[in-house]
C-alpha cells in the first residue's frame, strides 16, 4: 500500500483541478471520484462520459487504476482525460492508497 499523505499531496497537485473525491461531491471537468472502487468505468451518475469510457467495461480497483494512471489514453483510447499519467510506480501507489481511503 502506498503513502496516503503523499497521495493526498499528489491529488491536490495533479488531480484536484479536474476532480473531487468526496462522496456526492460535484463533478468538475472530470467526474467526482467518490465511490470509485468497485464502480465500472463511465458510471458516475450525472457525468457526461465519452463512449470509450462507458464501453470499457472494467471495474475500478487498485490494479485497474494503476494501469489507467500509468497512461490513461493508452488504457482507454478515446477518453477525454488529458492527464498524461504518473510514470513512477510509487506515485501511483500513493495516489491509489489516498483515493481508496478518501473515496470510501
Beta strands, then each sheet from edge to edge (+ up, - down):
end
